[in-house]
Amino acid sequence: MAHKKNPYETRLRELEVTLEEERGISKARNTLLEANIKELDTIYEVLNEKLKSLRSKDERIKGFEAELVRANKLSALGELAGSIAHEIKNPLISIQGFAKRIRKTKDTVRINEYAKLIDEEAGRLTNVLAKLLNFSRMDEPKKERLELARLVDDTVLFMEHHLTRFKNVAVSVEKQKKPAYVDIDRIHIQQTLVNLMNNAAAAMPHGGTISIKSGIEDRRGYIAIRDEGEGIRPEILDKIFEPFFTTKPKGEGTGLGLSLSKRLVEANGGTIEIDTRPGEGSTFKLTFPLVP
């Protein structure tokens, strides 16, 4: 008589086989996992070494950049020295000449004239040195809540007499009714406006109008200064904010005005932009974040 299989034994055998297979799969998984972990460790070590290498290269690049900055400063100082020397030379020669004339004359009228000319030439020297010091040692902004239209009015009043040395140059001021309050350093931005107004007047040798607008645009306060000159040539437009770059004849400018103005505006959280077309004049626009 054939032996009848016990269903429990069959089921137990199947479970044992399944368990053995699972053990084999688990062992294979563990082996694969260990291999993956080992591979990841190797990749981590490689990446870590590459990271160290990149950090080292970054430090070297920073070192090169620092050297480049120092070299650029030396180069800039060389250019500045030549420009400043020329700016200082002429007034000094004049001062020496007029001083000698004073010693040789007893004419009171002439002495007063020479003294006046010496004072004017000394003023030119002071102005050149002040620009140089402002460029090299710009103070941190001392910000206060100011209304742009009032700042423009104060600056135009200050410049009113100064602009009379330019022939047939007038100033037109236009402001919005709604006041634009910003947080800026009064001296910094007034200095910028003075620079831009001087440049605008110089750009119109045959006369014209400097148009100044202020108000709010795109949720920012702005001041726009426009001249009626010949505009700026496209090929030099990218250079106008570079230190020591100037389109003025040799001896009539150090090329620091626009560069300094850009630094002052940006130090106060603002921007300076230019819109110019040959034959149609130029507009310099300053913008600042509004404050309540």
Secondary structure, 3 states (H helix, E strand, C coil): CCCCCCHHHHHHHHHHHHHHHHHHHHHHHHHHHHHHHHHHHHHHHHHHHHHHHHHHHHHHHHHHHHHHHHHHHHHHHHHHHHHHHHHHHHHHHHHHHHHHHHHHCCCHHHHHHHHHHHHHHHHHHHHHHHHHHHHHCCCCCCCEEEEHHHHHHHHHHHHCCHHHHCCCEEEEEEECCCCCEEEECHHHHHHHHHHHHHHHHHCCCCCEEEEEEEEEECCEEEEEEECCCCCCCHHHHHHCCCCCCCCCCCCCCCCCHHHHHHHHHHHCCCEEEEEECCCCCEEEEEEEEECC
